[in-house]
Amino acid sequence: MTIMEPYAKRGDVHNAEKIFYCLRQANHISKISLFRALAQAYKNAKLPAYGISERMKADNQFPNKALAGQLALVDPFRKTPVSDLLD
């Protein structure tokens, strides 16, 4: 269990991002579990997650099937039935 998971379960994006930032400043090796917890925080907060995929690419991390599905749910540019009506 990572330190970010309680914040992710509550949807506390601010504190999850803060811990993620602190871990990166301490040169902690980024793992998929950190990105998974961050995506979970955005999903539970019902907020779009801008830049998670780009951060993963910068850290040379690639999502597994479960994380890719989770990232698709928080993608701010995904197609929805409402966006089809607006096109």
Protein Blocks (a to p, Z undefined) as FASTA:
>chain_A
ZZklmmmmnopaklmmmmmmmmmmnopacdfklmmmmmmmmmmnopacehklmmmmmnop
acdfklmmmmmmmmmkbccfklmmmZZ
